[in-house]
Amino acid sequence: LVTYAGTGVDMISMGALTHSSRWLDFSLEVD
């Protein structure tokens, strides 16, 4: 990760952070 950050990229996306996380079901429905 440090190697990639040193290349000057603006963002690093890591799917491993969200791959095993618990999901949350919510809705923004307005009647």
N, CA, C and O atoms as a GROMACS GRO file, in nm:
protein
  124
    1LEU      N    1   0.082  -0.120   0.000
    1LEU     CA    2   0.000   0.000   0.000
    1LEU      C    3   0.086   0.126   0.000
    1LEU      O    4   0.057   0.221  -0.072
    2VAL      N    5   0.190   0.126   0.078
    2VAL     CA    6   0.280   0.241   0.083
    2VAL      C    7   0.346   0.262  -0.052
    2VAL      O    8   0.369   0.375  -0.094
    3THR      N    9   0.378   0.152  -0.121
    3THR     CA   10   0.439   0.161  -0.253
    3THR      C   11   0.346   0.232  -0.350
    3THR      O   12   0.390   0.318  -0.426
    4TYR      N   13   0.218   0.197  -0.348
    4TYR     CA   14   0.122   0.262  -0.438
    4TYR      C   15   0.100   0.408  -0.400
    4TYR      O   16   0.087   0.492  -0.489
    5ALA      N   17   0.097   0.439  -0.272
    5ALA     CA   18   0.075   0.576  -0.228
    5ALA      C   19   0.190   0.666  -0.272
    5ALA      O   20   0.169   0.785  -0.296
    6GLY      N   21   0.309   0.612  -0.281
    6GLY     CA   22   0.425   0.689  -0.321
    6GLY      C   23   0.428   0.723  -0.469
    6GLY      O   24   0.513   0.801  -0.512
    7THR      N   25   0.337   0.666  -0.548
    7THR     CA   26   0.337   0.693  -0.692
    7THR      C   27   0.261   0.820  -0.726
    7THR      O   28   0.260   0.861  -0.842
    8GLY      N   29   0.197   0.882  -0.629
    8GLY     CA   30   0.126   1.007  -0.654
    8GLY      C   31  -0.021   0.991  -0.686
    8GLY      O   32  -0.084   1.086  -0.732
    9VAL      N   33  -0.077   0.873  -0.661
    9VAL     CA   34  -0.219   0.853  -0.688
    9VAL      C   35  -0.302   0.933  -0.589
    9VAL      O   36  -0.259   0.958  -0.477
   10ASP      N   37  -0.422   0.974  -0.632
   10ASP     CA   38  -0.510   1.052  -0.545
   10ASP      C   39  -0.590   0.965  -0.451
   10ASP      O   40  -0.614   1.002  -0.336
   11MET      N   41  -0.633   0.848  -0.500
   11MET     CA   42  -0.716   0.760  -0.419
   11MET      C   43  -0.673   0.616  -0.436
   11MET      O   44  -0.627   0.576  -0.544
   12ILE      N   45  -0.688   0.538  -0.332
   12ILE     CA   46  -0.662   0.395  -0.339
   12ILE      C   47  -0.788   0.324  -0.291
   12ILE      O   48  -0.832   0.346  -0.178
   13SER      N   49  -0.844   0.241  -0.376
   13SER     CA   50  -0.965   0.168  -0.341
   13SER      C   51  -0.929   0.026  -0.302
   13SER      O   52  -0.862  -0.045  -0.378
   14MET      N   53  -0.972  -0.015  -0.185
   14MET     CA   54  -0.944  -0.150  -0.139
   14MET      C   55  -1.074  -0.224  -0.116
   14MET      O   56  -1.146  -0.195  -0.021
   15GLY      N   57  -1.106  -0.318  -0.203
   15GLY     CA   58  -1.228  -0.396  -0.190
   15GLY      C   59  -1.227  -0.486  -0.068
   15GLY      O   60  -1.333  -0.527  -0.020
   16ALA      N   61  -1.110  -0.517  -0.016
   16ALA     CA   62  -1.101  -0.604   0.101
   16ALA      C   63  -1.165  -0.540   0.223
   16ALA      O   64  -1.208  -0.610   0.315
   17LEU      N   65  -1.172  -0.408   0.225
   17LEU     CA   66  -1.231  -0.339   0.340
   17LEU      C   67  -1.382  -0.357   0.344
   17LEU      O   68  -1.440  -0.366   0.452
   18THR      N   69  -1.446  -0.363   0.227
   18THR     CA   70  -1.592  -0.374   0.223
   18THR      C   71  -1.639  -0.513   0.186
   18THR      O   72  -1.758  -0.543   0.198
   19HIS      N   73  -1.550  -0.599   0.142
   19HIS     CA   74  -1.590  -0.732   0.095
   19HIS      C   75  -1.650  -0.816   0.207
   19HIS      O   76  -1.749  -0.886   0.185
   20SER      N   77  -1.591  -0.811   0.325
   20SER     CA   78  -1.638  -0.897   0.434
   20SER      C   79  -1.716  -0.821   0.540
   20SER      O   80  -1.744  -0.876   0.647
   21SER      N   81  -1.752  -0.696   0.512
   21SER     CA   82  -1.826  -0.619   0.612
   21SER      C   83  -1.973  -0.660   0.613
   21SER      O   84  -2.025  -0.714   0.514
   22ARG      N   85  -2.039  -0.635   0.722
   22ARG     CA   86  -2.181  -0.666   0.735
   22ARG      C   87  -2.261  -0.563   0.655
   22ARG      O   88  -2.224  -0.446   0.647
   23TRP      N   89  -2.371  -0.608   0.596
   23TRP     CA   90  -2.453  -0.516   0.519
   23TRP      C   91  -2.559  -0.455   0.608
   23TRP      O   92  -2.598  -0.513   0.709
   24LEU      N   93  -2.604  -0.340   0.570
   24LEU     CA   94  -2.706  -0.268   0.645
   24LEU      C   95  -2.816  -0.229   0.547
   24LEU      O   96  -2.792  -0.160   0.449
   25ASP      N   97  -2.937  -0.274   0.575
   25ASP     CA   98  -3.051  -0.246   0.488
   25ASP      C   99  -3.126  -0.126   0.543
   25ASP      O  100  -3.184  -0.132   0.652
   26PHE      N  101  -3.126  -0.017   0.468
   26PHE     CA  102  -3.204   0.099   0.509
   26PHE      C  103  -3.268   0.162   0.387
   26PHE      O  104  -3.220   0.148   0.274
   27SER      N  105  -3.375   0.232   0.411
   27SER     CA  106  -3.451   0.291   0.301
   27SER      C  107  -3.480   0.437   0.332
   27SER      O  108  -3.500   0.475   0.447
   28LEU      N  109  -3.481   0.519   0.227
   28LEU     CA  110  -3.510   0.661   0.244
   28LEU      C  111  -3.644   0.694   0.178
   28LEU      O  112  -3.660   0.799   0.115
   29GLU      N  113  -3.740   0.604   0.194
   29GLU     CA  114  -3.872   0.626   0.135
   29GLU      C  115  -3.947   0.734   0.212
   29GLU      O  116  -3.949   0.734   0.336
   30VAL      N  117  -4.008   0.824   0.138
   30VAL     CA  118  -4.088   0.931   0.199
   30VAL      C  119  -4.228   0.924   0.141
   30VAL      O  120  -4.246   0.923   0.019
   31ASP      N  121  -4.327   0.920   0.229
   31ASP     CA  122  -4.466   0.915   0.182
   31ASP      C  123  -4.524   1.054   0.172
   31ASP      O  124  -4.640   1.070   0.134
   0.00000   0.00000   0.00000
